[in-house]
Amino acid sequence: MTTRALPGAALAAEYDAFLFAPIGVDRNGMQVSVLSGLAQSDLDPWQEAARLATLPGKSAIERLAALIETLPGKSSGQSEARTIATRLIALLPGALANPAAGGQRQTGIDAMLKSRSWWIYVAMMAFVLGSQRLIAIHSPPPAPQKDDVHTAREVVPPPANPGQ
């Protein structure tokens, strides 16, 4: 018996955080994950995760919220399904901190530079470094310690060079 790798199996691990995240609890008190919810809806979880990851933020949220609303045994309203979908879409690879914003997701340096936390970090570092510089400029030089001061009698002259 030979085993065949599923197409895209190497990429499947990147969707694990999304697929194994909880959607909520069904009427029977059982935890429903995205994986089990998509499977209950007769969808391939990995294909649907890949599809959602390619959609713009708002479209992905709307698609997942609609799927959550139609889950068998789930009793959540439209606003609750949208809130859950927003949280879950953020777990997809390449998702921004705010997937509800329209447009395509950005990755790499563009996303980093547009994130608020990056600019807060830069501002904090500028403040800290500027404060240190001001303190250094306005601080008097340290006074010499009594042990550090040598008189002329205490200084030993260097040995004479016999080759001169």
Secondary structure, DSSP 8 states (H G I E B T S, - for coil): ------TTHHHHGGGHHHHTSEEEE-TTS-EEEHHHHHHHTT--HHHHHHHHHHS-HHHHHHHHHHHHHT-TT----HHHHHHHHHHHHTTSTT--S-TTS-S----THHHHHHSHHHHHHHHHHHHHHHHHHHHHHHS------GGG---TTT-------TT-
